[in-house]
Amino acid sequence: MADCCESKSEDLVHLQTGKRRRTLWIVLAINAAMFMAELSAGLLAHSQALIADSADNLGDALVYGMSLFVVGKSMHWRAGAAFVKGLIQLGFALAVIASIVASLFGEPRPVGGVMMAVATGALIGNLACFVLLMQHRDEDVNMRSVWLCSRNDVIGNIGVILSGALVLWLGSRWPDLLIASAVALVFLHTSYVVLRDAFRVWRPG
């Protein structure tokens, strides 16, 4: 009887691990594609908000790849991966801030229409990722961290769409810079939450 229960428990673990891997592979592919699309469009449209959003997608792709590596490993491995993800989010926040500061010195006004079109496409992809990861968000610190990254993507896309509309309406680049700053703040907050949760797992007791 005990052997039977143990066998069922192992089967359940393998099933859950398989589902996590499939979900992570799907969202990894989506984010890698969106990174290339948004970065290219951001450079062409001179949009710091799009570039910041593409950086978020790149960070997520790295996060999902790392999460795939630690799926099925011990809790300490998963907490360690979450800690690295927090540092990645912090690094991208600082990179976006540096990009914003650099753009204050003579960057041309962004193209609002391109911003809105590309961000709308990215929003559809990120909503798909968000829904896929929703079922895993409470499983462990590793999957919670990737769900938080997906949530950031949705917030960032909505921000870029709003920014593009304001750029078209006001004829100014300031909405683009403000939204990029907001994305950087979201990065900083997520970095804090992920690092805090990872530290709690690592902390003795």
C-alpha positions as CSV (number, residue, x, y, z in Angstrom):
1,M,0.0,0.0,0.0
2,A,2.8,2.4,0.9
3,D,4.7,1.5,-2.3
4,C,1.5,2.2,-4.3
5,C,1.1,5.7,-2.6
6,E,4.7,6.4,-3.2
7,S,4.5,5.5,-6.8
8,K,1.4,7.7,-7.3
9,S,3.2,10.6,-5.6
10,E,6.2,10.2,-7.9
11,D,4.0,10.1,-11.0
12,L,2.3,13.3,-9.8
13,V,5.7,15.0,-9.4
14,H,6.8,13.9,-12.9
15,L,3.5,15.2,-14.4
16,Q,3.8,18.6,-12.7
17,T,7.4,18.9,-13.8
18,G,6.4,18.0,-17.4
19,K,3.7,20.6,-17.4
20,R,6.1,23.3,-16.1
21,R,8.7,22.5,-18.7
22,R,6.1,22.7,-21.5
23,T,4.8,26.0,-20.2
24,L,8.2,27.5,-19.8
25,W,9.3,26.4,-23.4
26,I,6.2,28.1,-24.9
27,V,6.6,31.4,-23.0
28,L,10.4,31.4,-23.7
29,A,9.8,31.2,-27.4
30,I,7.1,33.9,-27.3
31,N,9.3,36.3,-25.3
32,A,12.4,35.7,-27.5
33,A,10.3,36.6,-30.6
34,M,8.8,39.7,-29.0
35,F,12.2,40.9,-27.9
36,M,13.5,40.9,-31.5
37,A,10.4,42.6,-32.8
38,E,10.2,45.3,-30.1
39,L,13.9,46.1,-30.1
40,S,13.9,46.5,-33.9
41,A,10.8,48.7,-33.8
42,G,12.1,50.7,-30.9
43,L,15.3,51.6,-32.7
44,L,13.5,52.5,-35.9
45,A,10.8,54.5,-34.1
46,H,13.3,56.1,-31.6
47,S,11.1,54.9,-28.7
48,Q,12.7,54.5,-25.3
49,A,9.5,52.9,-24.0
50,L,9.6,50.2,-26.7
51,I,13.3,49.6,-26.1
52,A,12.6,49.3,-22.4
53,D,9.8,46.8,-23.0
54,S,12.0,44.8,-25.3
55,A,14.6,44.6,-22.5
56,D,11.9,43.2,-20.3
57,N,11.2,40.5,-22.8
58,L,14.9,39.7,-23.1
59,G,15.1,39.5,-19.3
60,D,12.1,37.2,-19.2
61,A,13.6,34.9,-21.9
62,L,16.7,34.6,-19.8
63,V,14.5,34.0,-16.7
64,Y,12.5,31.3,-18.4
65,G,15.6,29.5,-19.7
66,M,17.1,29.5,-16.1
67,S,13.7,28.3,-14.8
68,L,13.8,25.3,-17.2
69,F,17.3,24.4,-15.9
70,V,16.1,24.2,-12.3
71,V,12.7,22.6,-12.8
72,G,12.7,19.4,-10.8
73,K,15.8,20.4,-8.8
74,S,15.9,21.0,-5.0
75,M,14.3,24.1,-3.4
76,H,17.7,25.6,-2.8
77,W,18.5,25.4,-6.5
78,R,15.1,27.0,-7.4
79,A,15.7,29.8,-4.8
80,G,19.1,30.4,-6.2
81,A,17.7,30.8,-9.7
82,A,15.1,33.2,-8.4
83,F,17.8,35.2,-6.7
84,V,19.7,35.5,-10.0
85,K,16.4,36.5,-11.7
86,G,16.0,39.3,-9.2
87,L,19.5,40.6,-10.1
88,I,18.7,40.4,-13.8
89,Q,15.6,42.5,-13.2
90,L,17.7,45.0,-11.3
91,G,20.3,45.1,-14.1
92,F,17.6,45.9,-16.7
93,A,16.1,48.6,-14.5
94,L,19.5,50.3,-14.3
95,A,20.0,49.9,-18.1
96,V,16.6,51.4,-18.9
97,I,17.4,54.4,-16.6
98,A,20.7,54.9,-18.4
99,S,18.9,54.8,-21.7
100,I,16.4,57.4,-20.6
101,V,19.2,59.7,-19.4
102,A,21.0,59.3,-22.7
103,S,17.9,60.1,-24.7
104,L,17.6,63.5,-23.0
105,F,20.6,64.6,-25.0
106,G,19.2,65.1,-28.5
107,E,17.2,61.9,-29.3
108,P,14.4,62.6,-32.0
109,R,10.8,62.4,-31.1
110,P,9.4,58.8,-31.1
111,V,6.8,57.6,-33.6
112,G,3.6,57.1,-31.7
113,G,1.8,55.0,-34.3
114,V,4.6,52.4,-34.5
115,M,4.8,52.3,-30.7
116,M,1.1,51.5,-30.4
117,A,1.0,48.9,-33.2
118,V,4.0,47.0,-31.9
119,A,3.0,47.2,-28.3
120,T,-0.5,45.9,-29.1
121,G,1.0,42.8,-30.8
122,A,3.3,42.3,-27.9
123,L,0.4,42.6,-25.4
124,I,-1.4,39.7,-27.1
125,G,1.6,37.5,-26.8
126,N,2.3,38.5,-23.2
127,L,-1.4,37.9,-22.2
128,A,-1.0,34.4,-23.6
129,C,2.1,33.9,-21.4
130,F,0.4,35.4,-18.4
131,V,-2.5,32.9,-18.7
132,L,-0.2,30.0,-19.2
133,L,1.8,30.8,-16.1
134,M,-1.2,31.7,-13.9
135,Q,-1.7,28.0,-13.1
136,H,1.9,27.7,-11.8
137,R,2.3,31.0,-9.8
138,D,1.8,29.4,-6.4
139,E,3.8,26.2,-6.9
140,D,7.2,27.5,-5.7
141,V,9.5,30.6,-5.5
142,N,10.9,29.8,-9.0
143,M,7.5,29.7,-10.8
144,R,6.2,32.7,-8.8
145,S,9.2,34.7,-10.1
146,V,8.5,33.9,-13.7
147,W,4.8,34.7,-13.2
148,L,5.8,38.1,-11.8
149,C,8.0,38.7,-14.9
150,S,5.0,37.9,-17.1
151,R,2.8,40.3,-15.2
152,N,5.4,43.0,-15.8
153,D,5.3,42.4,-19.5
154,V,1.5,43.0,-19.6
155,I,1.9,46.2,-17.5
156,G,4.7,47.4,-19.8
157,N,2.8,46.8,-23.0
158,I,-0.2,48.7,-21.8
159,G,2.1,51.5,-20.7
160,V,3.7,51.7,-24.2
161,I,0.3,51.8,-25.9
162,L,-0.7,54.7,-23.6
163,S,2.6,56.4,-24.3
164,G,2.2,56.1,-28.1
165,A,-1.2,57.6,-27.9
166,L,0.0,60.5,-25.8
167,V,3.0,61.1,-28.1
168,L,0.6,61.3,-31.1
169,W,-1.8,63.6,-29.2
170,L,0.7,65.9,-27.5
171,G,3.4,65.9,-30.2
172,S,6.0,65.4,-27.5
173,R,8.6,62.8,-26.5
174,W,8.0,63.2,-22.8
175,P,5.2,60.6,-22.5
176,D,7.6,58.1,-24.0
177,L,10.3,58.9,-21.4
178,L,7.7,58.9,-18.5
179,I,6.4,55.4,-19.5
180,A,10.0,54.1,-19.8
181,S,10.7,55.5,-16.3
182,A,7.6,53.7,-15.0
183,V,8.8,50.4,-16.6
184,A,12.1,50.9,-14.8
185,L,10.3,51.3,-11.5
186,V,8.3,48.1,-12.1
187,F,11.7,46.3,-12.8
188,L,13.0,47.7,-9.5
189,H,10.0,46.6,-7.5
190,T,9.9,43.1,-9.0
191,S,13.6,42.8,-8.3
192,Y,13.0,43.6,-4.7
193,V,10.1,41.1,-4.4
194,V,11.9,38.3,-6.1
195,L,15.1,38.8,-4.1
196,R,13.1,39.0,-0.8
197,D,11.3,35.8,-1.5
198,A,14.5,34.0,-2.6
199,F,16.2,35.1,0.6
200,R,13.4,33.8,2.7
201,V,13.8,30.4,1.2
202,W,17.5,30.4,1.7
203,R,17.4,31.8,5.3
204,P,17.8,29.1,8.0
205,G,14.4,28.0,9.4
